[in-house]
Amino acid sequence: MSITNSDIMEQLTSAGRQIEHASFDVVDQEAGSHDYTSGQWPVVRRMIHATADFEFNGLAHFHPEAIEAGIKALKNGKPVIADVEMICVGLSKPRLAHFSINTHQFISDEDVIEKAKHESTTRAVQAMRKAAKQGLLDGAIVAIGNAPTALLEIIRLIEEENYQPGLIIGMPVGFVSAAESKESLSQLKKIPWIITHGRKGGTTLVVSAIHALLAQAIGNK
């Protein structure tokens, strides 16, 4: 029996599917005009759907190769490296399993905590370094929705140590370095990225973006 897009990506009940489809219709109607491509808009639409915040029509920005890179990483079964556990928990296990994708986060590991204390860094920085040392970064989707220091460390690992993630979804939320870290990522040319400009961000947006990419990957499998 073949697995279809609906089997994996849709709500499990007809009532749930009707509500979700109606919600997406409302987003399409109320969002107004936009300059996103046919691949980018489903990502933005799902972000708006998850937050009821239409400002993401404009705040979301994409590297020109981001959608293609994300779909490629997912279809190739590359891992998702998250800055916090909440992203891993929020992602649909059946959708990830369709491509044999594993998720990883190291923010609460004892060795990460100890190194952060010893080197006077954040746990998020050490978590990204641990992912690098375990050989998980190259080709992976790096998903950051909470910690600006994790995003800054990923940028450093790329520029100074030549790691090559497949896609970076950089959407940390907050008031200290969140906007600045995303601006730094937007200057990166060689690795595709998706960001939200400014202070707004969060794990919900990252999960939404990955689910939107999964829908496109499944549709293109």
N, C-alpha and C positions, 0 to 999 in steps of 0.2 A: 504494500500500500504506500503510495507516494505521499510525502508531506507537503502540504501547500502553505502558501503565505498565511491564509486564514487560520490554519491549524496552529501555527506558531505565534503569529503576531496579533490575532484578534482576541477580543474578550471571549470567555468560554460560553456565555449564554447569549441568546438572541437579544434579550433586553439590554444586556451590557453593551453589545455591539451597536445597538440602535442609539444608545446614549452617547457612546464615544463618537460615532459618526456624526451625530447631530452637533456635538461639541466642536468637532473639527470644522463643520460647516459654519458654525457661528464665528469661529476664529477667522476663517477665510473671508467671511462677509464683513466683519468689523475691523479687521486689521488694516484695511485700506491698501493703497498702492505700496509696492516695494520693488527693490532692485535685485532681489535674490534670484539665483538660478533655479531651475526645476529640481536640482538635487539639493540645494541649500534650503529652500523654503520648507520642505517637510521637517527639517531639523528645527527651524525657527518656530514653525507652527506647533510642534510638539512641546517646545519650551514654553510657549505662551499657554498652551492647553494645561500644562502642569502647574502654572503659577497664576493664571488669569492676569498676567501683566503684559500689556500690549507694547510696552516700551522696548521689549526685546526685538520688535520689528524696527531695527535700526541699531540697537546695542550689540546685536550678534554680528560678528565679523569672521570671515573665512579666508584662509590662504587659498589661492586659486586651485590648488590640487587637494584640498582637504577631503572633500566628499569621496573622490576616487581613492585616495589613500586609506580612508577609514573603511570603505567597503572591501578593499583589497586585504587589509589586515584581518578583518573579520572572516572573510571567506577562506583565508589561509590559516585560520585557527590560532592567530597570535593572541597572547595573553593581554588582559587589561590590568594595568598597574595603577592602583588608586592611592590617593593620599590618606584616605580614611575608610574605615570599615563600612560606613553608611552607604557608600557607593556600591560596594560589593553586595551588600544586603539588598539594595534597591533594584539591582539588575535581575531580569527574569532568568531563572535557571534553565527553563526549557528552551528559551531563545538562544542562550549561550551554548547549551548542550548541542543544539542543531549544528554548530560549527566546531564542537569540541573545544570551546574556549574556557580557559581557567582565569580566575581573578586572583589578584594578590594585593595584600596591604600589610605593612609591617609596623605601623605607627605605635602599637602597644607591646611589641616584642621586647623582652627584657634587655637583650643586647643593644637594641636601638636606644632604649631609655638610658642605659649606662653610658653609651658613647656620647649621647647628647649632653649628659651631665659632665662627663670628663672633658669634652672638647668645647663646652659652652656654646653649643648650637641648639637648634630645635630638634625635636623628635622627627619632624617632617623631613628635615634635611638628611638625617641619618637613615630614614626609611628609604629615601630615593637612592642613597649610596648603597644600601643593602640590596636593593633591586638590581642595581648596576653590577655589583659584585657577584650576584647569583646568575648573571647572564640573561636577565629577563627583559632588558630595555630595548634591545635592537629589534625593530619591526613591530614592537608592541604599541598598543593604544595606552598612552599615559593620561590618566583621568584625574584632574585636580579641581576640587570644588570647595576646598576649605582653607588650605594653607598656602599663602603666598610664598613662604620660604621654600616649600617643596617645588613650586614652579621655578623659582630663581635657581634652585639647585639643579633642576633638569636642564635649564638653559646653560648653566656652567658645565655640566657633564657633556653636553653636546659640543660646546665651543672649545673646551679645554681638553677633553678626553675622547672626543670623537664618537660618542655613542649616537646611535641613529634610530630613535623611535619611528614607528610608522606614522603616527599621528599624535599630537598633543591636544587634548581638550583642556584648556586653561581657563577656569572660571572661578577662581577663589573669590570669596565674598569678604567684605570687611573694610576697615578704615585705615589699617596700617599696611602699606605696601601692596594691597590688593590691586588697585588700579595701576600702580607702577609696574608690578610684575607682569601684568597682561600687556601693558604697552611694550615692555621689553620683548615679550614673546612675539608680538606683532612685527618686530623688526627682524625676526629670524627668517631667513630666506630658504634654507636648504631642507628644513623639516616642516611638513604641513601642520597647520594648527587651526583650531576654532576657539574664539574668545568671546567674552562679553566685555565691552568697554566700560570703564568706570568701576564703581564700588560694588555694583550688583553682581551676584553670582550665586554659587551654592551647589551642593551635591544633587539637589533635585534637578537642576538644569543639566548637569553632567549626565545623570542617568537618562534624562529625556533625550539628550543628543545621541547617546549610544543606542537607545531603543530605536530612534529614527533611522540611524545608520544600519542597524540590524534589519529593519523592515526592508530597506533598499537592498541590502545584501541578500536577503532571502528571496526577494523578488527577482534578483538578477542571477541567482544560483544556477 
